[in-house]
Amino acid sequence: MRKNVFLLMGIAAVLAACENNIDGLTNNNVTGDRHTVRFNVEGDFQQQTMTRGSLAADGKEMTDLWLLDYKDGQLAQQLHQTATDADFGSPQMALDYGQHTLYFVCSRGKTPTLSTAEHIVTWGTVSDTFYKQLTLDVTSGTGDVQTVTLQRVATKLSIVVADVIPAGTEAVVITPSTWYYALDYLTGLPTDSQTSDIEIKLGESFAGRENLSLSVFGLSGATEWTTDVSVRALDGDDDILGQAVIRNAPFKANRVTKYTGNLFSGDGSFSIALNGEWDSEYSGEW
């Protein structure tokens, strides 16, 4: 009887070993009914391996990466990486067997806040941002490494002040009537529309300059939308030195909308050129 017990224990051990064997190779990442996967994040930015991970777009490094794991419509787990993490850009997560919907958000916006209750990421100052939704069926045969390509969900407004910046100009304030500061990570669409002043500090070193280029980032979907934009130059007492209003400026994801005009002289009119720095180029006038 005792021999039979040892025989059964031996058979059980062999069967357990076989369950973790894929195509004759032992998969050390499988633990019970979970599988650990590392995601290599790619997109319109460069991933560099130095002393730590690094993601850069247009020569500027991303600062935050979120990975949110949903299973059966419910948030199962989440991971937030920052640029100081050694594996930044290559997050690793243990996933239960079954179908998962994974959401990736990567950005260099300032003061981000994640709300899983509202499924949004909100930034105090928006900057370049990328996003991806991925459906993954996790089994014992799922690859240990998955490559995920994120898409840009940022838009950019570029203002070129053609005339000379007068002495005493302390700031230029750009105020879009509609501007988005949050991303719904379940849909990849912008939310939290606001009418807020975006102030760009100047100072004495900018006096006398011409064709000064100023840029602000926002969030956008792939469908074009329009908004009015106010541009004001202020002195140290917040008095207006020059101003212009741009009507129906068009925006969409992965595109720069560029306006050039006089702010301190003339009629304050700006001409439009929709820059093809990120996407295909076209231009127009208003």
C-alpha positions in Angstrom: 0.0 0.0 0.0 2.8 2.3 0.9 4.5 1.7 -2.5 1.3 2.6 -4.3 1.2 6.0 -2.4 4.8 6.8 -3.5 3.9 5.7 -7.1 0.9 8.1 -7.2 3.0 11.0 -5.9 5.6 10.4 -8.5 3.0 10.3 -11.3 1.5 13.6 -10.0 4.9 15.3 -10.0 5.5 14.2 -13.7 2.0 15.5 -14.7 2.7 18.9 -13.0 6.0 19.2 -14.8 4.3 18.5 -18.1 1.7 21.2 -17.6 4.5 23.8 -17.5 6.2 22.4 -20.6 5.6 24.1 -24.0 7.0 22.5 -27.1 9.5 20.6 -25.0 10.8 23.8 -23.2 10.1 24.6 -19.6 8.3 27.9 -19.3 9.5 29.3 -16.0 7.1 32.3 -16.3 4.0 30.1 -15.8 2.8 30.0 -12.1 -0.5 28.1 -11.7 -3.0 29.8 -14.0 -1.0 33.0 -14.6 1.5 34.0 -17.2 4.1 36.8 -16.9 4.4 39.0 -20.0 6.8 41.8 -20.7 5.5 44.5 -23.1 8.0 46.4 -25.3 6.4 49.7 -26.0 7.0 51.3 -29.4 5.5 54.2 -31.4 6.5 57.5 -33.0 9.3 57.7 -30.5 12.6 56.0 -29.9 13.3 53.4 -27.2 16.9 53.4 -25.9 18.5 51.0 -23.5 21.2 52.8 -21.4 21.6 52.6 -17.7 17.8 52.6 -17.6 14.9 52.5 -20.0 14.2 55.6 -22.1 11.4 56.7 -24.5 11.8 59.9 -26.5 9.7 61.6 -29.1 10.9 64.6 -31.1 14.1 64.5 -29.0 12.3 64.9 -25.7 11.9 62.1 -23.2 8.6 60.7 -22.0 8.1 60.8 -18.3 5.1 58.5 -17.5 3.7 55.2 -18.7 0.5 53.6 -17.5 -0.6 50.0 -18.1 -4.1 49.0 -17.0 -5.3 45.4 -17.2 -9.1 44.8 -17.5 -10.6 41.3 -17.4 -14.3 40.6 -17.8 -14.9 44.3 -18.0 -13.3 45.0 -14.5 -10.0 46.5 -13.6 -7.8 43.7 -12.5 -4.5 45.5 -11.9 -2.5 48.6 -12.9 1.1 49.7 -13.3 2.6 53.1 -13.4 6.2 53.6 -14.6 8.2 56.8 -14.5 11.3 57.8 -16.4 13.5 56.9 -13.4 12.5 53.2 -13.5 15.1 50.9 -14.8 12.6 49.1 -17.1 10.8 52.2 -18.2 9.1 51.4 -21.5 9.2 47.6 -20.9 6.6 47.0 -18.2 6.1 43.4 -16.9 2.8 42.0 -15.6 1.5 38.6 -14.5 -1.8 37.9 -16.2 -4.5 35.4 -15.3 -5.4 32.9 -18.1 -8.2 34.2 -20.3 -8.9 37.3 -22.4 -7.6 40.7 -21.2 -8.1 44.2 -22.5 -4.9 46.2 -21.8 -4.7 50.0 -22.0 -1.4 51.8 -22.5 -0.9 55.6 -22.0 2.6 57.2 -22.4 3.2 60.9 -21.9 5.5 63.7 -20.8 2.7 66.0 -19.6 3.1 67.7 -16.2 1.3 66.8 -12.9 -0.6 63.8 -14.2 -3.5 62.3 -12.1 -5.0 58.9 -12.8 -8.7 58.2 -11.9 -9.7 54.5 -12.4 -13.2 55.4 -11.2 -13.6 57.8 -14.1 -11.1 55.9 -16.3 -9.2 59.1 -17.2 -5.7 60.5 -17.0 -5.6 64.3 -16.4 -2.7 66.6 -16.8 -2.1 70.0 -15.4 -0.1 70.8 -18.5 -0.6 68.6 -21.6 2.3 67.5 -23.7 3.1 64.8 -26.2 0.9 61.7 -25.4 0.5 58.2 -26.9 -2.1 55.5 -26.5 -3.0 52.0 -27.3 -5.8 49.5 -26.5 -4.7 45.8 -26.8 -6.8 42.6 -26.5 -4.7 39.6 -25.5 -5.9 36.1 -24.9 -3.5 34.7 -22.3 -2.7 31.0 -22.2 0.3 28.9 -21.3 1.5 29.4 -24.9 1.3 33.2 -24.9 4.7 34.7 -25.8 6.7 36.0 -22.9 7.4 39.3 -24.8 4.8 41.3 -26.6 5.5 44.4 -28.8 2.9 47.1 -28.5 2.8 50.1 -30.9 1.3 53.2 -29.4 -0.3 56.0 -31.5 -0.1 59.7 -30.8 -3.2 61.3 -29.3 -1.7 64.7 -29.0 -2.3 67.8 -31.2 -0.1 70.9 -31.2 -0.8 74.6 -31.8 2.2 76.5 -33.0 2.0 80.4 -32.9 4.6 82.4 -34.8 4.7 86.0 -33.8 6.1 87.7 -37.0 6.7 91.2 -35.7 9.2 92.5 -33.2 8.7 91.6 -29.6 8.8 95.0 -27.7 10.8 95.6 -24.6 8.7 94.9 -21.4 6.8 91.9 -22.9 6.7 89.5 -20.0 4.4 86.7 -21.4 2.2 85.5 -24.2 -1.1 84.0 -23.1 -2.8 81.6 -25.5 -6.5 80.8 -24.7 -8.3 78.2 -26.8 -12.1 78.3 -26.2 -12.0 74.5 -26.2 -8.9 72.6 -25.1 -8.7 69.1 -23.6 -6.6 68.2 -20.5 -7.6 64.5 -20.0 -7.7 61.3 -21.8 -10.4 58.6 -21.4 -8.2 55.5 -21.6 -11.1 53.2 -22.3 -11.8 55.0 -25.6 -8.6 56.8 -26.3 -10.6 60.1 -26.7 -10.0 63.4 -25.1 -12.2 64.7 -22.3 -12.3 67.4 -19.6 -12.8 70.4 -22.0 -11.8 73.7 -20.5 -11.3 77.3 -21.5 -8.1 78.1 -19.7 -5.2 80.5 -20.1 -1.9 78.9 -21.2 0.8 81.3 -20.2 4.3 81.3 -21.8 6.8 83.4 -19.9 9.2 85.5 -22.0 11.3 88.3 -20.3 14.0 90.7 -21.3 16.0 88.3 -23.4 13.1 88.1 -25.9 12.9 91.8 -26.6 13.7 92.7 -30.3 13.2 89.1 -31.6 11.1 88.5 -34.7 9.3 85.3 -35.9 9.1 84.0 -32.3 7.7 80.5 -32.3 5.5 79.4 -29.4 3.8 76.0 -29.0 1.2 74.4 -26.8 0.0 70.7 -26.7 -3.5 69.5 -26.4 -5.3 66.1 -26.7 -7.4 65.1 -29.7 -9.0 62.2 -31.5 -8.5 61.4 -35.2 -11.6 63.4 -36.2 -10.9 67.1 -36.9 -12.6 69.7 -34.7 -12.3 73.5 -34.5 -12.1 76.2 -31.8 -11.4 79.9 -31.4 -8.1 80.9 -30.0 -7.2 84.2 -28.3 -3.5 85.3 -28.2 -2.4 88.2 -25.9 1.0 89.7 -25.1 1.2 91.1 -21.6 3.7 93.3 -19.7 4.7 93.0 -16.1 1.4 94.6 -14.9 -0.7 92.2 -17.0 -1.6 95.1 -19.4 -2.2 94.0 -23.0 0.6 95.1 -25.4 -0.8 93.2 -28.4 -3.5 90.7 -29.2 -5.2 88.7 -31.9 -8.2 86.2 -32.2 -8.0 83.2 -34.4 -11.4 81.9 -35.5 -12.2 78.2 -36.1 -8.7 76.8 -35.8 -8.8 73.1 -36.8 -7.1 70.4 -34.7 -6.8 66.6 -34.8 -4.4 64.0 -33.4 -0.9 63.7 -34.7 -1.0 67.1 -36.5 0.5 70.5 -35.8 -1.7 73.5 -36.6 0.5 76.5 -37.2 -0.5 80.2 -37.4 1.8 83.1 -38.3 0.9 86.8 -37.9 1.6 90.1 -36.3 0.7 90.6 -32.7 1.9 94.1 -32.0 1.3 95.8 -35.3 -1.3 95.7 -38.2 -4.8 94.3 -37.7 -3.8 91.3 -35.5 -4.6 88.8 -38.2 -3.0 85.4 -38.4 -2.6 83.1 -41.5 -2.9 79.4 -41.1 -0.6 76.6 -42.2 -1.4 73.1 -41.0 2.1 71.7 -40.5 3.0 68.2 -41.8 5.7 67.7 -39.1 3.7 64.6 -37.8 1.1 63.9 -40.4 0.5 64.5 -44.1 0.7 68.2 -44.9 -2.0 70.6 -46.1 -2.6 74.3 -45.7 -5.3 76.9 -46.0 -6.4 80.5 -45.2 -9.2 82.1 -43.3 
